[in-house]
Amino acid sequence: MAAATPKPVDAVIVGFGWAGSILAMELTEAGLNVVALERGQNRDTYPDFAYPKVIDELTYAVRGKLFQNLSRETVTIRHAPSDRAVPYRQFGAFNPGDGVGGAGAHWSGVHFRITPDELRLRSHYEERYGKGFIPDGMTVQDHGVTYDELEPFFDKAEKVFGTSGKANNINGTIVGGGNHFEGPRSDEYPLPPLKNVYSAELFAKASANLGYHPYPLPAANASGPYTNPYGAQMGPCNFCGYCGGFGCYMYSKASPNVNILPALRLKPNFELRANSHVLKVNLDGTGKRATGVTFVDAQGREIEQQADLVILSAFQFHNVRLMLLSGIGKPYDVASGEGTVGKNFAYQNMGTVKAFFGPDVHTNPFIGTGGGGQAIDDFNADNFDHGPLGFVGGSPCWVNQSGVKPIAGLALPEGTPKWGATWKKAAKDYYAHTLSADAHGSNMSYRDCFLDLDPTYRDIHGQPLLRMTFDWKENDIKMTRYVVGKLTEILKSMNPKEVSVSVKKFGDHFDVRNYQTTHLVGGAIMGADPRTSAVNKFLQSWDVPNVFVIGSSAFPQGTGYNPTGMMAALAYFSAHAIRTDYLKSPGPLVPV
Amino acid sequence: MSRAPSLERTRGALLAAGLLSAAPAWAQAPPADEVERGAYLARAGDCVACHTAPGGRDMAGGLPFALPFGTIYSTNITPDARTGIGTYRFEDFDRAMRKGVAPDGRHLYPAMPYPSFAKLTEADMRALYAYFLKGVAPVDQPNRKNGVIWPLSMRWPLALWDAGFSGKPFEADTTKDADWNRGAYLVEGLGHCGACHTPRGIGDQEKALDDRGALFLAGGPVVDGWIAPSLRGEAGTGLAGWSQQEIARLLKTGRTDHAAVFGSMTDVIRHSTQYLSDGDLQAIAKYLKSLPPAGDAPLAEPIVADKTAEALHAGDLGRPGAAAYVDSCAACHRTDGMGYAGVFPRLAGNPAVLQKDPTALISVVLKGSTLPATATAPSSFTMPPFGDRLSDQDAADIVNLIRNSWGNQAPLVTDRDVKSVRRQ
């Protein structure tokens, strides 16, 4: 059914999570007429996340009310190019978002930057360890942008998010109290760190005793009342433990809904259209210029929205899929290694260690906050000598107690029966006396880990699903086994009654059934060379310069840190380039 | 308090003091564009609030007012010639605004606060006229027939009402400075604050129209389940504990470090006061702060020794309402009733909590409350409604705990009070 064609706009934004809301705010501030299209429904703290209805593990964390509706659209997954991919039909390994706020409404709130070395990962490893250190088939790259270039935008994102944390290095001066390994910051965090739960306190003490460098996890969960530069306000976190998978009823967790939309929706040159699913970006006859997008509205009508500027700011893999569906850039070809769109799909690599204490150590795991805790970076990035270890990458390690909920269940020592009187006794003995720590590891990119369009499966609109080809590689398993070993030593030094370790074994395949993280990256990677990257350092398509592709899709490989802070800084960096240069003279911001 | 006998003398005095040039200081800031100035004044008068139906076109009327004697509808005040006020001459406009009399001689119902608007200067009236005739988009929308029951549907008695209760042009008080007079002019005049905040007499008239009346702004009746508290200097229930800055900030943003607006005032801030200049807001606040307590209200609240915070914090939930308070209220308002500065209002010492009439507090507990999104404070924090989770007795227990903890002292409520608010 045809619908009236809406008025052309200056910029159309596809997807209204963090990336979309940041670009919408920046471009609206620049005076452009902006329309944002969000495929999911409209959502706000009230009524959608109101207390007490949002404190419902079954509805939100288990059944995924805020996650993408997999019955309409999903991805297919296979381990190797020779396998047949099958659809991801139930939530397991990752939970992409849906609706206004996107994954930014249901994230936990851990808010990192990136280490300066990781922005030039290949160059850095080659300089320190020699040209041959990075194995064949590992296609890691430099981002093509420096930490100093991004620093003002990391700072801006922290101020918008109201991030709680402690700086260690301000403009090269060591002020102490924060992360020993961090790159220089221009300013403190806008809010002081969240209070430590007891288990974080134990972790900090134990790791300091072993000579490591504990620091408060930077959290976009407000440690106090806060007003951000847009005038949007946050309430203080009360440690209820319902962050990841949930919307925050306290206005404490940073989200597009809390931190950006209140100010944005007052602007007359901005319009947000929910229930508007974009099918593709339309290109003109040359294929070098986008004319807008075609979307399906809530009534199922196909509508064309013309725009001078198209911002793809959907979830990581949707950005890649839209590029492939629209013919933007050259699709990656695994056989030849040529083409860029879909290349370098990467992830993260988790290991977990749990300590079980006696009745006198009260860790009260029902208390928690999504982004808070204590971490060490001694085994993250290249903060330790990789030479003798023979792998690339690392893991920050932390206690990030985010509220153990009843259905996901409680962890018990290995060997405990799964039911019956012995299980009950163990549950009673250990529930309130358990500490869980993670090695939140990096995942490198590889020649045969990539994204393309599935030849078989289609979504509700008849378009091919995106196909993931992905598996764990020896380098990353070596890395996680090494760091989890170190983490186990830390937990054992706390003298628990029992320790249980969950770590990948050599030969393990990617198992989509168990939650890992939702930190999927790559596929539309940034870089300095159009032959090896899909977008330039301003996240502008090399091929269609009035299309910008904002998201963790731009990361050339997976870092140990959570990606949101880095993604938000890239969004502000890109928006700044659009405002200061592109709008004056639309065209490629980096000469091809 | 003495008033100058005439406007001219006031102007003379102020002129002599060098406070103004041509216009009186309290009628300050005439920008070049009369229409623009009229638009500002229309916002100060919040005309759009009553003259726009939900989802309707601005100023086209149709908003129902359910009054005890029937339902009346606001009228179309766009410059549409057929259905609006497009054919009004300035004199017609002026008479309707000041006297409540339409060009055809019909008397307007005093839901239109013409006794307050009678205070306007002629220059301001002309600016408003310019705005309504040239700055508002005409809308062809016939007025709705009022549903007023006989004999009150007869309009001629309104003339008597008008004769008895009509307002007079503003006269400055020479003993006060220009800011105070500007504040008085706005509060008593266009702002028509008394329409909600002044108690009403037997003829539904406001009991006072300016600061010479001791009951002016001393707190109004319950309207739509809300109560407009006193804006005078009573401790606890009034503005004694508020600074001039806090009053101005509330009018600009709907919130202060300790308080948040609720009820119909949210719309007043959204549509009207957020747009006022900082100077005008300070003037209003200064004027309100000058109003002494009504009657024999105490000047300061007695300090009450109270252990509620300690008990709740220690998990002692024996007192009625304590467990429900900790479960549903304390996350934001805290066990010490202090809230969080600027985001979640304080309950300790909050005038909205301490009103003798508990209607507003019960309404907030049952129905929730949303802050207005304003240009300088865009976050529309919402307290969710708890009415579906609480029995009448539960709600009464919570309200009693809030009204009698952390130094608060206010009369107890019963489940029947809750039931009656629930029905509204």
Interface residues (C-beta under 8 A of the other chain):
Chain A: T45 Y46 P47 A50 Y51 P52 G224 P225 T227 Y230 G231 A232 Q233 M234 G235 P236 N238 C240 Y249 M250 Y251 V258 P262 A263 R265 L266
Chain B: S328 A331 C332 Y340 A341 G342 V343 F344 G368 T370 A373 A375 T376 A377 P378 S379 S380 F381 T382 P384 R389
